[in-house]
Amino acid sequence: MLTVDYDLLDLRPGMTLLDLGCGEGRHSFEAYRRGARVVALDWGVDEVRTTQRWLTAIGEAGEAPAGAAATSIRGDLLHLPVPDASVDRIIAAEVLEHIPDDAAAMAEIARVLKPGGRVAVSVPRWLPERICWALSDQYHANEGGHIRIYRGDDLRDRLSAVGLEPGPTHHAHSLHAPFWWLKCATGVERDNAAVRAYHRLLVWDLTTRPWLTRTAEKVLDPLIGKSFVVYADKPAVADAPAARRWSAGSGSLDRERAAAR
């Protein structure tokens, strides 16, 4: 289940992509298959291990093109283990709402992104998230849970404050919003028939991608899409100084001098 539109991200083969808060790797897998040099980063040990296992399987199955590379590492979004201006593209999907100092995390994104690079940031959309919070404290008031609700303009302003230039936006996963409203209304941890039935619908949609649900989601996304996605660019700098380039395949660093054109 992808939240990010890779065409809007403009991810091309050979680019280095940093997937922040990768979870179990859903966005990293697609980027790897598209020929990127992927670094999947998460704080969770189990998440990093699971992502690495699947990335290895994708490579061994020949699903990634020649020149692609992928690795997963454990890291803190507030102190990214990545050199300045070293990655072409970044994905931060459904992660900033968990971080108390989100401004510091956004500053780190801006720091490691190359001039002319692009980041895709997704967060829970204000209205669907507000309904979940109203229905259930258990949904968000727990360790590692959501600590804030973003409005679209607020997120764009925060990205601008660290020197990024917000561009296109869209919404995603409208079929998931009623699922979470149902869970919150009936008890987040409770197992009940209605939630199980809706979950089966979502799994069926994910595995078969039928035209009916695809059309319904496309129509409903602008109205109740659960995720809000914004794409932002780091301004290109003319006559940039020497920049260090990070190799995702080996983790090594080398130096590349930007030639003035």
Solvent accessible surface area in square Angstrom, and as a share of the most:
residue,aa,sasa,rsa
1,M,85,0.38
2,L,70,0.35
3,T,4,0.03
4,V,8,0.04
5,D,55,0.29
6,Y,8,0.03
7,D,117,0.61
8,L,61,0.30
9,L,0,0.00
10,D,51,0.27
11,L,15,0.07
12,R,123,0.45
13,P,103,0.65
14,G,46,0.44
15,M,25,0.11
16,T,9,0.05
17,L,0,0.00
18,L,0,0.00
19,D,3,0.02
20,L,1,0.01
21,G,20,0.19
22,C,10,0.06
23,G,25,0.24
24,E,113,0.51
25,G,0,0.00
26,R,75,0.27
27,H,4,0.02
28,S,0,0.00
29,F,34,0.14
30,E,41,0.18
31,A,0,0.00
32,Y,22,0.08
33,R,101,0.37
34,R,97,0.35
35,G,3,0.02
36,A,0,0.00
37,R,65,0.24
38,V,0,0.00
39,V,0,0.00
40,A,0,0.00
41,L,0,0.00
42,D,18,0.10
43,W,149,0.52
44,G,20,0.19
45,V,65,0.37
46,D,98,0.51
47,E,61,0.27
48,V,19,0.11
49,R,156,0.57
50,T,23,0.13
51,T,0,0.00
52,Q,61,0.27
53,R,147,0.54
54,W,137,0.48
55,L,3,0.02
56,T,60,0.35
57,A,43,0.33
58,I,6,0.03
59,G,32,0.31
60,E,142,0.64
61,A,68,0.53
62,G,59,0.57
63,E,85,0.38
64,A,21,0.16
65,P,63,0.40
66,A,111,0.86
67,G,56,0.54
68,A,20,0.16
69,A,16,0.13
70,A,23,0.18
71,T,37,0.22
72,S,13,0.09
73,I,44,0.22
74,R,117,0.43
75,G,7,0.07
76,D,50,0.26
77,L,15,0.08
78,L,52,0.26
79,H,137,0.61
80,L,10,0.05
81,P,71,0.44
82,V,7,0.04
83,P,13,0.08
84,D,75,0.39
85,A,19,0.15
86,S,1,0.00
87,V,0,0.00
88,D,26,0.14
89,R,13,0.05
90,I,0,0.00
91,I,0,0.00
92,A,0,0.00
93,A,11,0.08
94,E,46,0.21
95,V,18,0.10
96,L,0,0.00
97,E,1,0.00
98,H,68,0.30
99,I,20,0.10
100,P,107,0.67
101,D,70,0.36
102,D,7,0.03
103,A,57,0.45
104,A,32,0.25
105,A,1,0.01
106,M,0,0.00
107,A,47,0.37
108,E,24,0.11
109,I,1,0.01
110,A,12,0.09
111,R,75,0.27
112,V,0,0.00
113,L,0,0.00
114,K,47,0.20
115,P,49,0.31
116,G,44,0.43
117,G,1,0.01
118,R,60,0.22
119,V,0,0.00
120,A,0,0.00
121,V,0,0.00
122,S,0,0.00
123,V,1,0.00
124,P,6,0.04
125,R,43,0.16
126,W,73,0.26
127,L,80,0.40
128,P,1,0.00
129,E,1,0.00
130,R,104,0.38
131,I,56,0.29
132,C,0,0.00
133,W,47,0.17
134,A,86,0.67
135,L,83,0.41
136,S,14,0.09
137,D,104,0.54
138,Q,92,0.41
139,Y,26,0.10
140,H,30,0.13
141,A,69,0.54
142,N,79,0.40
143,E,178,0.80
144,G,57,0.55
145,G,8,0.07
146,H,32,0.14
147,I,83,0.42
148,R,43,0.16
149,I,30,0.15
150,Y,4,0.02
151,R,137,0.50
152,G,28,0.27
153,D,108,0.56
154,D,51,0.26
155,L,0,0.00
156,R,74,0.27
157,D,93,0.48
158,R,81,0.30
159,L,0,0.00
160,S,56,0.36
161,A,87,0.67
162,V,39,0.23
163,G,43,0.42
164,L,3,0.02
165,E,97,0.43
166,P,30,0.19
167,G,30,0.29
168,P,66,0.42
169,T,57,0.33
170,H,46,0.21
171,H,51,0.23
172,A,11,0.08
173,H,16,0.07
174,S,0,0.00
175,L,20,0.10
176,H,38,0.17
177,A,0,0.00
178,P,40,0.25
179,F,17,0.07
180,W,77,0.27
181,W,55,0.19
182,L,51,0.25
183,K,30,0.13
184,C,6,0.03
185,A,66,0.51
186,T,44,0.26
187,G,18,0.18
188,V,22,0.13
189,E,133,0.60
190,R,172,0.63
191,D,110,0.57
192,N,36,0.19
193,A,67,0.52
194,A,51,0.39
195,V,12,0.07
196,R,107,0.39
197,A,47,0.36
198,Y,44,0.17
199,H,93,0.41
200,R,150,0.55
201,L,70,0.35
202,L,14,0.07
203,V,66,0.38
204,W,114,0.40
205,D,8,0.04
206,L,85,0.42
207,T,98,0.57
208,T,76,0.44
209,R,121,0.44
210,P,26,0.16
211,W,193,0.68
212,L,109,0.54
213,T,12,0.07
214,R,57,0.21
215,T,69,0.40
216,A,35,0.27
217,E,16,0.07
218,K,158,0.67
219,V,96,0.55
220,L,59,0.29
221,D,24,0.12
222,P,80,0.50
223,L,113,0.56
224,I,39,0.20
225,G,0,0.00
226,K,23,0.10
227,S,5,0.03
228,F,19,0.08
229,V,0,0.00
230,V,0,0.00
231,Y,2,0.01
232,A,0,0.00
233,D,42,0.22
234,K,40,0.17
235,P,53,0.34
236,A,84,0.65
237,V,86,0.49
238,A,90,0.70
239,D,111,0.57
240,A,27,0.21
241,P,104,0.65
242,A,34,0.26
243,A,33,0.26
244,R,90,0.33
245,R,104,0.38
246,W,22,0.08
247,S,30,0.19
248,A,2,0.01
249,G,46,0.45
250,S,83,0.53
251,G,42,0.41
252,S,60,0.39
253,L,88,0.44
254,D,70,0.36
255,R,170,0.62
256,E,74,0.33
257,R,187,0.68
258,A,48,0.37
259,A,68,0.53
260,A,73,0.56
261,R,265,0.97
